Amino acid sequence: MRLGRAWIRESAMPRRWKSDQETPFERVRILDPVPSKRILEQAKVRLVQAFPVMHGMRVTETWGGAVDVTPDGIPVISAVDAIPGFFIATGFTGHGFGISPGAGKLMAQLVTGQRPVVDPTPFRYSRFTERPRSRPSPLA
C-alpha cells in the first residue's frame, strides 16, 4: 500500500451523494494509467529467465490498466436492490475478457427477467451487506 498523492486525493472523495449530483465515477470515466517501466522490465527479465528463447524479443507496445476486484474474488452480476432497475456487472479481476460472453448472457437474462442460464445467487451484489457475511471463495 502506498500513501501518495492518489491515496490522499481518493480519500477525500465523497462516499455519498444525491441522485442529481455528479458522482466521483463520472469524474473518472476513463482510467489510462502510464505503464510502470520498472514492472515491465522486471516482467521481461522473468520471462527471459523462464523462456530463454525470448532473449532477443523487442517490445513494441505496452499498456497499463486497472483491475477491478471484489473482496471475495467473485464478480458481481446482479440487480442492486436499493435502486430499482439498476444492474451491475463488475469485479472480474482481470478475467472479464474471457468470461464476458457468459457474464453478458447472464446479465441480459437478469435485466430482461428471463430464466438465468446459471444460478445467479453467488454473483449477487447483496452478499456484501448480508449478515453473516459470505465467506471468501477458496479460489480467490
C-alpha positions, 0 to 999 in steps of 0.5 A, spaced: 500 500 500 502 506 498 500 513 501 501 518 495 498 523 492 492 518 489 491 515 496 490 522 499 486 525 493 481 518 493 480 519 500 477 525 500 472 523 495 465 523 497 462 516 499 455 519 498 451 523 494 444 525 491 441 522 485 442 529 481 449 530 483 455 528 479 458 522 482 466 521 483 465 515 477 463 520 472 469 524 474 473 518 472 470 515 466 476 513 463 482 510 467 489 510 462 494 509 467 502 510 464 505 503 464 510 502 470 517 501 466 520 498 472 514 492 472 515 491 465 522 490 465 522 486 471 516 482 467 521 481 461 527 479 465 522 473 468 520 471 462 527 471 459 529 467 465 523 462 464 523 462 456 530 463 454 528 463 447 525 470 448 532 473 449 532 477 443 524 479 443 523 487 442 517 490 445 513 494 441 507 496 445 505 496 452 499 498 456 497 499 463 490 498 466 486 497 472 483 491 475 477 491 478 476 486 484 471 484 489 473 482 496 471 475 495 474 474 488 467 473 485 464 478 480 458 481 481 452 480 476 446 482 479 440 487 480 442 492 486 436 492 490 436 499 493 435 502 486 430 499 482 432 497 475 439 498 476 444 492 474 451 491 475 456 487 472 463 488 475 469 485 479 472 480 474 479 481 476 482 481 470 478 475 467 472 479 464 475 478 457 474 471 457 468 470 461 464 476 458 460 472 453 457 468 459 457 474 464 453 478 458 448 472 457 447 472 464 446 479 465 441 480 459 437 474 462 437 478 469 435 485 466 430 482 461 427 477 467 428 471 463 430 464 466 438 465 468 442 460 464 446 459 471 444 460 478 445 467 479 445 467 487 453 467 488 454 473 483 449 477 487 451 484 489 447 483 496 452 478 499 456 484 501 451 487 506 448 480 508 449 478 515 453 473 516 457 475 511 459 470 505 465 467 506 471 468 501 471 463 495 477 458 496 479 460 489 480 467 490 
